[in-house]
Amino acid sequence: MDHISDRRTFAIISHPDAGKTTLTEKLLLFGGAIHLAGEVKARGAARRARSDWMKIEQQRGISVTSSVMTFERNGLTFNLLDTPGHEDFSEDTYRTLTAVDSAVMVIDAAKGIEPQTRKLFEVCRLRSVPIITFVNKVDREGRDPFALLDEVADMLALDVCPMTWPAGMGGQFEGIYDLVDNRLLQPEAGTKDFQGKVEQFTGLDDARIDEVLSAEGAERLREEAELATGGYAAFDGAAYRAGDLTPVYFGSALKEFGVDSLIDAIARHAPPPRPQPAEPAPVDPTDDRVTGFVFKVQANMDPNHRDRIAFMRLCSGTFKRGMKLTPTGHGKPIAIHSPILFFARERELADEAYPGDIIGIPNHGTLRVGDTLSERADVRFTGLPNFAPEILRRVVLKDPTKTKQLRKALDDMAEEGVTQVFYPDIGSNWVIGVVGQLQLEVLLSRLEVEYKVAAGLEMAPFETARWVSAADPADLKAFTDLHRSAMAKDRDGNPVFLAKSAWEVGYIADRYSKVAFAATRER
């Protein structure tokens, strides 16, 4: 029970460029997992964020795949999942959010709630994931803090509770005031970095505030902080854990303001591992039998070894290295001899793991996203869907002799969820499907870098796809026989209807009422 209660498994979500990866770096720094405080600001090779290890991530300066990082602080184990912020990678992010117990939502102080932030929040709401809000970049010119809080409350229908408050913003920035512990974190030197200078007060009426801040800054802080504490909801742990209230922390990840308070908030308020949805009943973390599910597969994290790692969220039981678990759909137990804990691309062997931990299982195509692994055969975790692609393309090889390598690469990336692959019933041109345009660039980059396959893309005569099924197999056969030129199989052999447009999907669905056209398919 102690091992369960001391786990905090959380994700960081945001719109691109809100500072999510920078915050990830600083959480690792403050958590003692890294010791170089400038990796994000440094030049050249040192600028590579630890969580962005792919070549295309380093070139673009964005996250395109989820990373897992584990660190310990004050007796607690934190499992941090950094997710892509770009909407084109929403599938990867969605699946990652199924594996966490809470989330940190990062908002740019100058931009407020942005479209992708809202989409990711809605995913969290579907699973009642509690959210802590971090308003980033307050050392730059930004919007009024009250306007930001009101926007979070109105757009996301959440109660907000400010836990810290900026003493001025932008050019008037003089620090971050902790409304709970009555302390002020102050900037130092010309860069206005936080270097550990903290002033402790008895409260906002403490006369020493006037000595530490400018006269205007002290007056503004008292006035705004009193309005904030009086005008917004008081912190309620039960409401936060139910997903109805978000505590709000202001800060600057780059300047290291508010990061310490954020880690303390996750430690103090974020829930330990929670029951996970499954059939025939939810799985409680206190169950003695080991269960877990694969929410991500990543190939070639170490290109020299052509490795293939399945990321498993442990849901119950005490996992020990070498034990045998049975994957769903496989029926045959597999011995897990080399389970690993992650630090982005770096790793170490895991002798034991507990509910809430994320472990990596090296395998060669045995495990796939959505697989349940357990000591019991009667459980299957639910809620990890595939989404219908919004862009379909044909892959064109520049060297026809590399057909075998191409198929291997496409199958690998389909297993990871980077793309979906459809094999048409008529014709030999494979069709790939993605949710966003940037996924196509990742596909071509990885084909070249990891598989040494030069390829291009050409327009497909289709725009979207739907999985088809029917209660009566005869109805499905009649439909597929009539539309053979538009039928394909996904890599599991499920029938897929390739449509020229969304309008055609609606038109065909109306005509064939006995056939179901699904935009999602649970694995």
C-alpha positions in Angstrom: 0.0 0.0 0.0 2.9 2.4 0.7 4.3 1.9 -2.8 0.9 2.6 -4.3 0.3 5.8 -2.2 3.7 7.2 -3.0 3.3 7.2 -6.8 2.3 10.2 -8.9 1.8 9.5 -12.6 0.9 12.6 -14.5 1.0 14.2 -18.0 1.8 17.7 -19.1 -0.6 19.0 -21.8 -0.6 22.3 -23.7 -0.9 24.1 -27.0 2.4 24.1 -28.9 4.9 26.8 -27.8 3.3 27.3 -24.3 6.6 26.1 -22.8 5.6 22.5 -22.0 8.9 20.8 -22.8 10.8 23.6 -21.0 8.7 23.0 -17.9 9.4 19.2 -18.3 13.1 20.0 -18.2 12.8 22.1 -15.1 10.6 19.6 -13.2 13.4 17.0 -13.9 16.0 19.5 -12.7 14.1 20.4 -9.5 13.4 16.7 -9.0 17.1 15.9 -9.1 16.9 13.8 -12.2 19.2 16.1 -14.2 21.9 18.4 -13.0 22.5 20.8 -15.9 20.3 23.8 -15.5 20.5 25.2 -19.0 19.9 22.5 -21.5 16.9 24.3 -22.9 18.7 27.7 -23.1 22.1 26.4 -24.2 23.3 26.5 -27.8 24.0 23.7 -30.2 23.9 20.1 -29.0 23.2 21.1 -25.4 19.9 22.7 -26.4 18.3 19.3 -27.1 15.6 18.8 -24.5 16.0 15.5 -22.8 12.4 14.5 -23.7 12.8 15.4 -27.4 15.2 12.8 -28.7 14.1 12.2 -32.2 16.0 13.8 -35.0 12.9 15.6 -36.4 12.0 16.8 -32.9 15.5 18.3 -32.5 15.2 20.0 -36.0 11.8 21.4 -35.5 12.0 22.2 -31.7 8.7 20.5 -31.0 7.7 17.2 -29.4 6.3 14.7 -31.8 6.1 11.6 -29.6 5.3 11.1 -25.9 8.2 10.6 -23.6 8.2 8.9 -20.2 10.5 10.1 -17.4 10.7 8.8 -13.8 12.3 10.6 -10.9 12.1 10.6 -7.1 11.7 13.5 -4.7 11.1 13.6 -1.0 10.2 9.9 -0.9 7.7 10.0 -3.7 8.1 8.5 -7.2 7.0 10.8 -10.1 6.2 9.3 -13.5 6.1 12.2 -15.9 4.7 11.8 -19.4 5.5 14.6 -21.8 3.0 14.6 -24.7 3.1 16.3 -28.1 1.3 19.6 -28.1 0.6 19.8 -31.8 -2.9 18.7 -32.8 -1.5 16.4 -35.6 -0.3 14.1 -32.8 -3.5 14.1 -30.8 -3.9 10.3 -31.1 -0.6 9.7 -29.3 -1.6 12.3 -26.7 -5.0 10.7 -26.2 -3.6 7.3 -25.6 -1.0 8.7 -23.2 -3.8 10.4 -21.2 -5.3 7.0 -20.6 -2.2 6.0 -18.6 -2.1 8.9 -16.1 -3.9 9.8 -12.9 -3.6 13.6 -13.2 -2.4 16.3 -15.6 -0.7 19.7 -15.6 -2.2 22.1 -18.1 0.3 24.7 -19.3 -1.1 28.0 -20.5 0.9 30.9 -22.1 0.2 34.1 -20.1 0.0 36.1 -23.3 -2.4 33.8 -25.2 -4.6 32.1 -22.6 -6.7 29.0 -23.6 -5.8 28.0 -27.1 -7.6 25.5 -29.3 -5.4 22.4 -28.6 -5.4 23.2 -24.9 -9.2 23.0 -25.0 -9.2 19.7 -27.0 -6.8 18.0 -24.6 -8.8 19.3 -21.6 -11.9 17.7 -23.0 -10.1 14.4 -23.3 -9.1 14.7 -19.6 -12.7 15.5 -18.7 -13.9 12.3 -20.4 -11.8 10.4 -18.0 -12.3 12.8 -15.0 -8.5 13.4 -14.9 -7.7 16.1 -12.2 -5.9 19.1 -13.6 -3.4 21.6 -12.1 -3.0 24.7 -14.2 0.4 26.4 -14.7 0.3 29.9 -16.2 3.7 30.2 -17.8 5.8 33.1 -19.0 4.6 35.7 -16.5 8.0 37.4 -16.7 7.0 38.6 -20.2 4.2 40.9 -21.1 1.0 39.0 -20.9 -2.7 39.3 -20.2 -4.3 40.4 -16.9 -4.1 37.5 -14.4 -7.8 37.9 -13.6 -8.7 37.7 -17.3 -6.7 34.5 -17.6 -8.5 32.9 -14.6 -11.9 34.0 -15.8 -11.2 32.5 -19.2 -10.2 29.1 -17.7 -13.3 29.2 -15.5 -15.7 30.2 -18.4 -14.2 28.2 -21.3 -13.5 25.0 -19.4 -16.4 25.2 -16.9 -14.1 24.7 -14.0 -13.8 26.4 -10.6 -10.4 28.0 -10.3 -8.3 28.5 -7.2 -5.2 30.7 -7.4 -2.5 29.2 -5.2 0.3 31.7 -6.2 0.1 35.2 -7.7 2.5 37.2 -9.8 3.9 40.4 -8.3 3.6 42.3 -11.6 4.1 40.9 -15.1 6.5 41.6 -18.0 8.6 44.7 -17.3 7.0 45.2 -13.9 7.7 41.6 -12.8 9.0 41.4 -9.2 8.4 37.8 -8.3 5.8 35.2 -7.4 3.9 35.3 -4.2 2.8 32.0 -2.6 -0.8 32.6 -1.3 -0.7 29.4 0.8 2.7 29.7 2.5 3.0 33.5 2.4 6.5 33.6 0.7 7.8 35.6 -2.2 10.1 34.2 -4.8 12.3 37.0 -6.1 14.3 37.4 -9.3 18.0 38.1 -9.2 20.6 39.6 -11.5 19.9 41.2 -14.8 18.4 38.1 -16.3 15.6 38.0 -13.7 16.2 34.3 -13.1 15.1 32.7 -9.8 18.3 31.7 -8.0 16.7 30.7 -4.7 16.0 34.1 -3.1 12.8 33.6 -1.0 11.3 36.0 1.5 9.0 34.7 4.2 6.1 36.8 5.5 3.4 36.5 8.1 0.8 37.5 5.5 -0.1 40.2 2.9 -0.3 42.8 5.7 3.3 42.2 6.7 5.1 45.6 6.6 8.3 43.9 5.3 6.6 43.5 1.9 7.1 47.3 1.4 10.8 46.9 1.9 11.2 44.0 -0.5 9.0 45.3 -3.4 8.7 48.7 -5.0 5.9 50.9 -3.5 3.8 50.4 -6.6 4.5 46.7 -6.7 3.6 46.1 -3.0 0.3 48.1 -3.3 -0.6 46.2 -6.5 0.2 42.8 -5.0 -1.9 43.4 -1.9 -4.8 44.6 -3.8 -4.8 41.9 -6.5 -4.0 39.0 -4.1 -6.8 40.0 -1.7 -9.2 40.1 -4.7 -8.0 36.8 -5.9 -8.4 35.0 -2.6 -11.8 36.6 -2.0 -13.2 36.3 -5.5 -12.4 32.7 -6.4 -13.1 29.3 -4.9 -11.1 28.1 -1.9 -9.1 25.0 -2.6 -11.1 21.8 -2.1 -9.1 18.5 -2.5 -12.2 16.4 -3.3 -13.4 18.9 -6.0 -10.0 18.9 -7.5 -9.7 15.1 -7.6 -13.2 14.9 -9.1 -12.0 17.2 -12.0 -14.3 20.0 -10.9 -11.7 22.5 -9.6 -8.2 23.4 -10.8 -5.6 25.0 -8.6 -3.7 27.6 -10.6 0.0 28.4 -10.2 1.7 31.3 -12.0 5.4 31.1 -12.9 8.1 31.0 -15.6 9.5 27.7 -16.5 12.5 29.3 -18.3 13.4 31.5 -15.4 12.6 28.7 -12.9 9.8 30.5 -11.1 7.0 28.4 -9.6 8.4 25.1 -10.6 9.1 24.1 -7.0 5.6 25.0 -5.9 4.2 23.0 -8.8 6.1 19.8 -7.8 5.0 20.3 -4.2 1.4 20.7 -5.4 1.5 17.4 -7.4 3.0 15.6 -4.4 0.5 17.1 -2.0 -2.8 17.1 -4.0 -2.5 14.8 -7.1 -4.1 11.4 -6.6 -2.1 8.2 -6.3 -2.9 5.4 -8.8 -6.7 5.1 -9.4 -8.9 2.2 -10.5 -8.7 1.7 -14.3 -11.7 1.0 -16.6 -11.8 -2.6 -17.7 -14.0 -5.5 -18.5 -15.7 -7.2 -16.7 -15.1 -4.7 -13.9 -12.6 -1.8 -13.1 -9.3 -3.0 -11.8 -8.3 -1.6 -8.4 -4.6 -0.9 -7.8 -4.8 -2.8 -4.5 -5.5 -6.1 -6.4 -2.7 -8.6 -5.7 -2.6 -9.9 -9.3 -0.4 -8.1 -11.7 -2.3 -6.3 -14.6 -1.3 -3.5 -17.0 -2.0 -2.2 -20.5 0.2 -1.1 -23.4 -0.6 2.5 -24.3 2.3 3.1 -26.6 4.9 1.2 -28.7 8.1 2.9 -29.8 10.6 1.5 -32.3 14.2 2.5 -32.8 14.7 4.6 -29.6 18.2 3.1 -30.0 18.7 2.9 -33.8 21.9 0.9 -33.4 19.9 -2.0 -31.9 16.7 -1.7 -33.9 14.8 -2.0 -30.6 11.1 -2.1 -30.1 9.7 -1.0 -26.7 6.1 -1.4 -25.5 5.2 1.1 -22.8 3.0 -0.5 -20.2 1.1 1.2 -17.4 1.0 -1.1 -14.4 -2.5 -1.1 -12.9 -2.3 -3.6 -10.0 0.0 -6.0 -8.3 3.7 -6.0 -7.7 5.6 -6.6 -10.9 8.9 -8.5 -10.6 11.5 -9.0 -13.3 11.3 -12.3 -15.0 7.6 -13.0 -14.3 5.3 -14.3 -16.9 2.3 -12.3 -18.1 -0.3 -13.1 -20.8 -1.2 -10.6 -23.5 -4.8 -10.4 -24.6 -5.4 -12.0 -28.0 -2.1 -13.9 -27.7 -3.1 -16.6 -25.2 0.5 -17.5 -24.6 2.3 -16.2 -21.5 5.5 -14.2 -22.2 8.4 -13.9 -19.7 9.5 -10.3 -19.2 13.3 -10.6 -18.5 14.5 -7.1 -19.3 11.8 -4.6 -18.1 13.1 -1.0 -18.1 12.4 2.3 -16.5 12.7 5.4 -18.6 14.5 8.6 -18.6 13.4 9.8 -22.0 15.7 7.7 -24.2 18.0 6.6 -21.4 16.9 3.6 -19.4 17.7 1.2 -16.6 16.6 -2.3 -15.7 13.5 -2.4 -13.4 13.7 -5.3 -10.8 10.3 -4.2 -9.4 7.5 -2.0 -10.3 4.2 -1.0 -8.7 0.8 0.3 -9.7 1.2 3.7 -11.4 4.7 2.9 -12.8 5.4 2.9 -16.5 7.7 0.1 -17.6 9.2 -0.7 -21.0 9.0 -4.2 -22.4 11.4 -5.0 -25.2 9.7 -7.1 -27.8 9.6 -7.9 -31.5 6.1 -7.2 -32.6 4.5 -9.4 -29.9 2.9 -6.5 -28.1 0.7 -3.8 -29.5 -1.1 -0.6 -28.4 -4.2 -1.6 -26.4 -3.0 -5.0 -25.3 -3.7 -6.0 -21.7 -1.0 -8.0 -19.9 -2.0 -9.9 -16.8 -1.7 -12.9 -14.5 -5.4 -13.4 -14.9 -7.0 -14.3 -18.2 -10.4 -12.7 -17.5 -9.6 -9.0 -17.7 -9.3 -6.5 -20.6 -8.6 -2.8 -20.2 -10.9 -0.5 -22.3 -10.8 3.0 -23.7 -7.8 3.0 -26.1 -9.3 3.7 -29.5 -8.0 4.1 -33.1 -9.3 7.2 -34.8 -10.4 7.3 -38.5 -7.7 9.1 -40.5 -8.4 12.5 -42.0 -5.6 12.4 -44.6 -4.9 9.4 -46.9 -1.8 9.1 -49.1 -0.1 6.4 -51.2 3.5 5.7 -50.5 5.9 5.7 -53.5 9.2 4.0 -53.2 12.2 5.7 -54.9 14.0 2.4 -54.9 11.7 -0.5 -55.9 14.0 -3.1 -54.4 13.2 -1.9 -50.9 9.6 -3.1 -50.9 10.2 -5.5 -48.0 11.9 -2.8 -45.9 9.0 -0.4 -46.6 6.4 -2.9 -45.5 8.3 -3.6 -42.3 8.6 0.1 -41.6 4.9 0.8 -42.2 3.9 -2.1 -40.1 6.2 -0.9 -37.3 4.8 2.6 -37.4 1.2 1.3 -37.6 1.9 -0.6 -34.4 3.2 2.5 -32.7 0.1 4.5 -33.8 2.2 7.0 -35.9 0.2 6.1 -39.0 -2.4 3.6 -40.1 -1.8 1.2 -43.0 -4.6 0.0 -45.3 -4.1 -2.8 -47.8 -6.6 -2.4 -50.7 -8.6 -5.4 -51.8 -7.8 -4.4 -55.4 -4.4 -3.0 -56.4 -1.0 -3.2 -54.8 -0.5 0.4 -53.7 -0.7 0.6 -49.9 -2.6 3.5 -48.4 -1.4 5.2 -45.2 -3.8 7.3 -43.1 -2.9 10.0 -40.6 -4.9 12.5 -38.4 -2.6 15.5 -39.2 -0.3 16.7 -41.9 2.8 16.8 -39.7 2.5 13.0 -39.2 3.4 12.6 -42.9 6.6 14.5 -42.4 7.5 12.4 -39.4 6.8 9.3 -41.4 9.1 10.3 -44.3 11.8 11.4 -41.9 11.7 8.2 -39.9 11.6 6.1 -43.1 14.9 7.7 -44.2 16.7 8.0 -40.8 15.7 4.8 -39.1 14.9 2.4 -42.0 17.1 3.9 -44.8 14.1 3.8 -47.1 13.7 6.8 -49.5 10.1 7.3 -50.3 7.6 10.0 -51.4 3.9 10.4 -51.1 1.2 10.9 -53.7 -2.5 11.7 -53.5 -4.8 8.8 -52.9 -8.2 8.7 -54.6 -9.7 8.6 -51.1 -10.1 11.2 -48.3 -11.2 9.3 -45.2 -11.8 5.8 -43.9 -14.4 4.0 -41.8 -14.3 0.5 -40.2 -17.3 -1.5 -41.3 -19.2 -4.2 -39.5 -22.7 -5.8 -39.4 -24.7 -8.0 -37.1 -25.3 -10.4 -40.0 -22.1 -11.5 -41.8 -24.2 -11.8 -45.0 -25.1 -8.1 -44.9 -21.4 -7.2 -44.6 -20.4 -9.6 -47.5 -23.1 -8.1 -49.7 -21.8 -4.6 -49.0 -18.1 -5.4 -49.5 -18.8 -7.4 -52.8 -20.6 -4.3 -54.2 -17.8 -1.9 -53.2 -14.7 -4.0 -53.8 -12.8 -1.1 -55.4 -13.2 1.0 -52.2 -12.5 -1.8 -49.7 -9.3 -2.5 -47.8 -8.0 -4.3 -44.7 -6.2 -2.7 -41.8 -3.1 -4.5 -40.4 -5.4 -6.6 -38.2 -7.5 -7.8 -41.1 -10.5 -5.7 -40.2 -12.6 -4.5 -43.2 -12.3 -0.8 -44.0 -14.3 1.3 -46.4 -12.2 4.0 -48.1 -14.4 7.0 -49.0 -13.8 9.9 -51.5 -15.3 12.4 -49.0 -17.1 12.8 -45.8 -20.3 13.3 -47.8 -19.9 9.9 -49.4 -19.6 8.3 -46.0 -22.9 9.8 -45.0 -24.5 8.9 -48.3 -23.4 5.3 -48.2 -24.3 4.9 -44.5 -27.8 6.1 -45.3 -28.2 3.5 -48.1 -26.9 0.6 -46.1 -28.6 0.9 -42.7 -27.6 -2.7 -41.7 -23.9 -1.9 -41.9 -22.2 0.1 -39.2 -19.5 2.7 -40.3 -17.2 3.5 -37.3 -14.9 6.5 -37.0 -13.2 4.9 -34.0 -12.2 1.3 -33.3 -11.2 0.2 -29.8 -8.2 -2.0 -29.8 
